[in-house]
């Protein structure tokens, strides 16, 4: 592999990124867990302390899987430009399903799977994590794109978490479709082997009834993987509701790749796949369509690996003032989430669900031993700014009893704005009376890009749940694979 390789984290639509940035036959293993059915809690990135949920990541996807011009264009491209089998299947599916959310999802997935087939190496593998609502349709699409002969397994990931149904069998599994690019692929069952049962080992002692060698104590796992979902208090849980356990991704990556291979996740969410790939010394490419995920992955990798973290680059985020202005004009919500990431703040709400009450984000931090967090309120402005907006933020600070307010602006502040901020005075921590911090701080995007920091007590922020510290090659806690 090229020694100049840098791991890559892309912000944007994975279809465009695969078209423009990922070369043919360059990836060894693809894992994807695409979102579907926004009425369920797919891709919820943040959970509140009181148990309520933010819909921020759902917002990023809510228009993706509805039939419209984008899905119509994808349908036409599939029918007119792809091979006969896939074109015939997609037309038959539309005739059967009609123009609805499911058909939009299948069309948008099909065109992406075609691109994944192109970029996968001839010896590569792909694991598609499916919701039971769509897995039967997706298997047909995978057959058409990768070929029925290259279907290897329908893996059942079985777990015990979740509620018990009173009207049907309780749903306790996900489906993962395992396909290869060709009839020559990598599979290392010995790396994920499980012990033989005591009965099988006892039978091995009898030469007449033995099915295994007497010194053969392990076997490849079955296609039913019994790996428990993370409980709410698991150390690796980051508040991302559909976050998958690292144990599951470790099994896939160990079995179907070698150290130095390139792993790609085009819907990488909170970054479990790239984190496991990093720990197992694989190269990786992650793609996500929201800066909420990009910000969380950056923090997760930094906290988990520290100085051991391999060099990687974020592609698609603004690098200068011009890029920030372009993002603000293109999508004000993504601009806001990106700007909050510059100060490591978390979003305060789902922007598309109503008024923001003057709060775009916040940071909780501790500067004493009381166990009670102090709050910093963040306001982000991508357009014209005035002194009245600074006064409004001052009022929000008083209302919310926050100790510091940060006014992040794309434009340079006026003299009256600076004077209004200065008049707010200072926050002086009780336990550090010799320290003082401006109670209302104005930071421009240009200053933040040049390295300016929000000024507050130097204690660890409690904005995101901390990622568990990792060592390269280390197995996660409770990495278990039971026999079935």
C-alpha positions in Angstrom: 0.0 0.0 0.0 1.1 3.5 -0.7 2.9 4.9 2.4 1.4 8.4 1.7 -2.1 7.1 2.3 -4.3 9.2 4.7 -7.5 7.9 6.1 -10.5 9.9 4.9 -13.7 11.2 6.5 -16.0 12.8 3.9 -18.8 15.2 4.5 -21.5 15.0 1.8 -23.8 12.7 -0.2 -22.0 9.4 -0.6 -23.3 9.0 -4.2 -21.4 12.2 -5.3 -18.4 11.3 -3.2 -18.1 7.8 -4.6 -18.5 9.2 -8.1 -15.9 12.0 -7.7 -13.3 10.7 -5.2 -13.2 6.9 -4.9 -11.3 5.1 -7.7 -12.3 1.8 -9.3 -11.4 -1.4 -7.5 -9.7 0.5 -4.6 -11.6 -0.8 -1.5 -11.2 -4.2 0.2 -14.3 -4.2 2.4 -17.5 -2.2 2.5 -19.9 -2.2 5.5 -23.0 -0.1 5.4 -26.0 0.4 7.6 -28.2 2.7 5.6 -31.1 4.5 7.3 -34.7 3.7 6.5 -38.2 4.5 7.9 -38.0 7.9 9.6 -41.0 7.0 11.7 -38.6 4.7 13.6 -35.7 6.2 15.5 -33.0 5.7 12.8 -29.8 7.7 13.1 -30.7 9.7 16.2 -27.4 11.3 17.2 -28.1 12.8 20.5 -30.2 11.8 23.5 -31.2 14.3 26.2 -30.4 13.7 29.9 -34.2 13.4 30.6 -34.6 10.6 28.1 -36.1 12.6 25.3 -34.5 12.3 21.8 -33.2 14.8 19.3 -34.2 14.3 15.7 -31.2 16.0 14.3 -29.8 13.1 12.2 -33.3 12.1 11.1 -33.7 15.7 9.8 -30.7 15.2 7.7 -32.3 12.3 6.0 -36.0 13.1 6.1 -36.3 14.2 2.5 -33.9 11.5 1.1 -36.3 8.6 0.9 -39.5 10.3 -0.5 -40.3 9.9 -4.1 -39.4 13.1 -6.0 -37.2 14.4 -8.7 -34.0 12.9 -7.3 -35.4 9.4 -7.0 -37.1 9.8 -10.5 -33.7 10.7 -12.0 -32.0 7.8 -10.2 -34.7 5.4 -11.5 -34.2 6.6 -15.1 -30.4 6.3 -14.8 -30.8 2.7 -13.5 -33.2 1.7 -16.3 -31.3 3.3 -19.2 -27.7 2.9 -18.2 -27.3 -0.2 -16.1 -27.3 -3.9 -17.0 -30.5 -5.7 -18.1 -31.0 -7.6 -14.9 -31.0 -4.6 -12.6 -33.0 -2.5 -15.1 -35.6 -5.2 -15.3 -35.8 -5.7 -11.5 -36.1 -2.0 -10.8 -39.0 -1.6 -13.3 -40.7 -4.7 -11.8 -40.4 -3.3 -8.3 -41.9 0.0 -9.3 -44.8 -1.8 -11.0 -45.3 -3.8 -7.8 -44.7 -1.1 -5.1 -45.7 2.1 -6.9 -44.1 5.5 -6.2 -43.7 5.6 -2.5 -41.1 5.8 0.3 -40.0 2.2 -0.1 -39.5 2.5 -3.8 -37.6 5.7 -3.4 -35.4 4.0 -0.8 -34.7 1.0 -3.1 -33.9 3.2 -6.1 -31.6 5.4 -4.1 -29.9 2.3 -2.6 -29.6 0.6 -6.0 -27.8 3.4 -7.6 -25.4 3.6 -4.7 -24.8 -0.2 -4.7 -23.8 0.1 -8.4 -21.1 2.6 -7.4 -19.9 0.3 -4.5 -19.6 -2.6 -6.9 -17.4 -0.4 -9.1 -15.0 0.6 -6.3 -14.8 -2.8 -4.6 -11.7 -4.8 -5.4 -12.2 -8.1 -7.3 -11.3 -9.9 -4.0 -13.5 -7.6 -1.9 -16.6 -8.2 0.2 -19.6 -6.1 1.1 -21.8 -6.4 4.2 -25.2 -4.7 4.0 -26.9 -4.2 7.3 -30.7 -4.3 6.7 -33.9 -3.3 8.5 -36.4 -6.3 8.3 -38.8 -3.9 6.6 -36.6 -3.8 3.5 -34.2 -6.7 3.7 -36.1 -9.0 1.3 -36.2 -6.2 -1.4 -32.5 -5.4 -0.8 -31.5 -9.0 -1.4 -33.0 -8.9 -4.8 -31.2 -5.7 -5.6 -27.9 -7.2 -4.3 -28.5 -10.3 -6.5 -28.9 -8.0 -9.5 -25.8 -5.8 -8.8 -23.3 -8.4 -7.4 -24.7 -11.6 -8.9 -26.6 -14.4 -7.2 -23.5 -16.6 -7.4 -21.6 -14.1 -5.2 -24.1 -14.2 -2.4 -22.3 -15.8 0.6 -24.4 -15.4 3.7 -27.6 -14.0 5.1 -26.2 -13.3 8.6 -28.6 -13.0 11.5 -27.4 -10.8 14.3 -29.3 -11.9 17.3 -29.6 -10.0 20.6 -31.8 -9.9 23.6 -32.4 -6.2 24.1 -35.6 -4.4 23.3 -39.2 -4.9 24.3 -41.4 -8.0 24.2 -44.4 -7.9 21.8 -47.8 -9.1 23.0 -49.2 -9.4 19.4 -46.4 -11.1 17.5 -43.0 -12.8 18.0 -40.6 -10.3 19.6 -38.2 -8.9 17.1 -34.7 -9.7 18.3 -32.5 -9.7 15.2 -31.1 -7.7 12.3 -30.1 -9.1 8.9 -26.7 -8.5 7.3 -26.3 -9.6 3.7 -22.8 -10.7 2.8 -21.8 -10.6 -0.9 -18.4 -10.7 -2.6 -17.3 -9.1 -5.9 -16.1 -12.4 -7.4 -15.6 -16.1 -6.6 -12.2 -15.2 -5.0 -12.4 -13.4 -1.7 -10.8 -13.1 1.7 -12.3 -15.0 4.7 -10.4 -15.7 7.9 -12.7 -17.8 10.0 -9.8 -18.8 12.3 -9.7 -15.2 13.5 -13.3 -15.2 14.8 -13.5 -18.9 15.7 -15.6 -20.1 18.6 -15.1 -23.1 20.8 -16.7 -26.4 20.0 -19.4 -27.6 22.3 -18.5 -30.0 25.1 -20.6 -32.6 23.4 -18.6 -32.3 20.2 -15.3 -32.4 22.0 -16.4 -35.5 23.9 -17.4 -37.2 20.6 -13.9 -36.4 19.3 -12.5 -38.8 21.9 -14.3 -41.7 20.2 -12.6 -42.5 16.9 -15.8 -44.1 15.5 -18.1 -41.2 16.2 -15.6 -38.3 15.7 -16.5 -35.6 13.3 -13.6 -33.3 14.3 -9.9 -33.9 15.1 -9.1 -34.5 18.7 -6.9 -31.4 18.8 -9.4 -29.2 17.0 -11.0 -27.1 19.7 -12.6 -24.3 17.7 -14.7 -23.8 14.6 -16.0 -21.0 12.3 -19.0 -19.3 13.7 -22.4 -20.0 12.3 -24.4 -17.4 10.3 -26.3 -16.6 13.5 -24.1 -14.2 15.5 -25.3 -13.8 19.1 -23.8 -10.5 20.2 -25.7 -8.5 22.7 -26.7 -5.0 21.9 -25.1 -2.3 24.0 -27.0 -1.5 27.2 -27.7 2.2 28.0 -24.7 2.3 30.3 -22.2 0.6 28.1 -18.8 2.4 28.0 -18.8 2.5 24.2 -22.3 4.0 23.9 -22.2 7.6 22.6 -25.8 8.5 22.7 -26.4 7.4 19.1 -29.6 5.3 19.2 -28.8 3.0 16.3 -25.1 2.7 17.2 -23.9 -0.9 16.6 -21.6 -2.7 19.1 -17.9 -2.7 18.2 -17.9 -6.5 18.8 -20.1 -6.9 15.7 -18.0 -4.8 13.5 -14.8 -6.4 14.8 -16.1 -9.8 13.6 -16.8 -8.6 10.1 -13.5 -6.7 9.7 -11.4 -9.4 11.1 -13.0 -12.1 9.0 -13.0 -10.2 5.7 -9.9 -8.1 5.6 -6.2 -8.0 6.6 -4.1 -5.3 8.3 -3.5 -2.4 5.8 -6.7 -3.2 3.8 -9.1 -0.3 3.0 -12.5 -0.4 4.8 -15.3 1.9 3.6 -18.5 2.9 5.4 -20.7 5.2 3.2 -23.2 5.8 6.0 -20.8 6.0 8.9 -23.0 7.7 11.5 -21.2 7.9 14.8 -18.2 6.1 13.4 -18.2 2.6 14.9 -16.9 1.0 11.7 -14.0 3.5 11.3 -13.1 3.3 15.0 -12.9 -0.5 14.8 -10.9 -0.3 11.5 -8.5 2.1 13.2 -8.0 -0.1 16.2 -7.4 -3.2 14.0 -4.8 -1.3 11.9 -6.9 -1.1 8.7 -7.1 1.9 6.4 -10.5 3.5 6.3 -12.9 5.8 4.5 -16.0 7.2 6.2 -18.8 9.2 4.6 -21.7 11.0 6.2 -24.2 13.6 5.1 -24.3 15.6 8.3 -21.8 17.6 10.3 -23.4 16.2 13.5 -21.9 12.9 12.6 -18.6 14.3 11.4 -18.1 16.3 14.6 -18.9 13.3 16.8 -16.5 11.0 14.8 -13.7 13.5 15.2 -14.2 13.6 18.9 -14.6 9.8 19.2 -11.4 9.1 17.4 -9.4 11.7 19.3 -10.6 10.5 22.7 -10.3 6.8 21.9 -6.8 6.8 20.4 -5.1 10.0 21.4 -1.5 10.1 20.0 -1.9 6.6 18.5 -4.5 7.9 16.0 -3.4 7.5 12.4 -3.3 10.6 10.3 -6.6 11.3 8.5 -8.2 14.2 6.7 -11.7 15.6 6.7 -12.9 16.4 3.2 -15.9 18.5 2.3 -15.8 20.8 5.3 -14.9 24.5 4.9 -11.2 25.2 5.2 -11.4 28.9 4.9 -13.8 31.9 5.1 -14.9 31.5 1.5 -15.8 27.8 2.1 -17.8 28.8 5.2 -19.7 31.4 3.3 -20.5 28.9 0.6 -21.8 26.4 3.1 -23.9 29.0 4.9 -25.5 30.0 1.6 -26.0 26.3 0.5 -27.5 24.9 3.8 -27.8 27.1 6.9 -28.5 24.1 9.2 -25.3 22.3 8.1 -23.4 25.6 8.5 -24.7 25.9 12.1 -23.8 22.3 13.0 -20.3 22.8 11.4 -19.8 26.1 13.3 -20.8 24.4 16.6 -18.2 21.8 15.9 -15.5 24.4 15.8 -16.0 25.0 19.6 -17.0 21.4 20.4 -20.5 22.4 21.2 -23.6 20.2 20.8 -26.8 21.2 19.0 -29.5 22.4 21.2 -32.4 21.2 19.1 -33.7 20.0 15.8 -33.6 23.1 13.6 -36.6 22.0 11.5 -39.0 21.5 14.4 -39.8 25.0 15.4 -38.3 28.1 17.2 -34.8 27.9 18.7 -35.5 30.1 21.7 -32.2 31.9 20.9 -30.1 28.9 21.6 -28.3 27.1 18.8 -25.9 25.0 20.9 -24.4 24.6 24.3 -21.4 23.2 26.2 -21.7 21.8 29.7 -18.6 21.9 31.8 -17.5 21.4 35.4 -15.3 23.9 37.3 -15.9 22.7 40.9 -16.7 19.5 42.9 -20.4 20.1 43.3 -21.3 17.6 40.5 -23.5 20.3 38.9 -22.5 21.3 35.4 -22.3 24.9 34.3 -23.6 25.9 30.9 -22.3 27.9 27.9 -25.0 29.1 25.5 -24.0 29.3 21.8 -25.7 31.5 19.1 -24.6 31.0 15.5 -25.2 33.6 12.8 -24.4 33.1 9.2 -26.0 36.3 7.9 -26.2 40.0 8.8 -25.5 40.7 12.4 -26.6 43.6 14.7 -26.1 44.8 18.2 -29.7 43.7 19.1 -28.7 40.1 18.5 -26.0 40.4 21.1 -28.5 42.0 23.6 -30.8 39.0 22.9 -28.1 36.6 23.7 -27.5 38.4 27.0 -31.1 38.0 27.8 -31.0 34.3 27.0 -28.0 33.9 29.4 -30.1 35.4 32.2 -33.1 33.3 31.4 -31.2 30.0 31.2 -28.9 30.9 34.1 -25.9 30.1 31.9 -22.5 31.5 33.0 -21.0 32.3 29.5 -22.5 33.1 26.1 -20.7 32.7 22.8 -21.9 34.6 19.7 -20.4 33.0 16.6 -20.6 35.1 13.5 -19.6 34.7 9.8 -19.5 38.5 9.5 -17.2 40.8 11.5 -18.9 42.3 14.6 -19.6 46.1 14.7 -18.2 48.4 17.4 -21.5 48.6 19.2 -21.7 44.8 19.3 -18.2 44.6 20.9 -19.2 47.3 23.4 -22.4 45.4 24.3 -20.5 42.2 24.8 -17.8 43.9 27.0 -20.6 45.4 29.2 -21.7 41.9 30.2 -18.7 41.7 32.5 -16.9 38.5 33.5 -17.6 35.1 34.9 -15.4 34.3 37.9 -15.4 30.7 39.1 -16.0 30.2 42.8 -13.0 27.9 43.2 -10.7 30.0 41.0 -11.3 33.6 42.1 -8.1 34.7 40.4 -9.5 33.6 37.0 -12.0 35.6 35.0 -13.7 34.9 31.7 -15.7 37.2 29.5 -19.3 36.5 30.1 -20.3 37.3 26.5 -17.7 36.4 23.8 -17.9 37.2 20.1 -16.0 34.9 17.9 -15.8 35.2 14.1 -15.6 32.1 11.9 -12.4 33.5 10.4 -10.9 33.7 13.9 -12.0 30.1 14.8 -10.5 28.8 11.6 -7.2 30.4 12.5 -7.2 28.7 15.9 -8.9 31.0 18.3 -10.6 29.2 21.2 -13.7 29.8 23.3 -12.4 31.1 26.7 -13.8 29.2 29.7 -12.4 27.2 32.7 -10.0 24.5 31.6 -12.0 21.6 32.9 -13.2 18.7 30.7 -16.4 19.6 29.0 -19.4 17.4 29.5 -20.9 18.1 26.1 -20.6 14.6 24.5 -20.2 11.3 26.3 -16.6 10.4 26.2 -15.4 7.7 23.9 -13.8 4.7 25.6 -10.0 4.8 25.4 -8.7 2.2 23.0 -5.3 0.5 22.2 -4.6 -0.7 18.7 -5.5 -4.4 18.4 -7.4 -4.4 21.7 -10.7 -6.3 21.9 -13.6 -4.3 23.3 -15.1 -5.3 26.6 -17.5 -8.2 26.6 -16.5 -9.3 23.1 -18.5 -12.5 23.0 -19.8 -14.7 20.2 -22.0 -17.5 21.5 -22.6 -20.8 19.7 -26.0 -21.4 18.3 
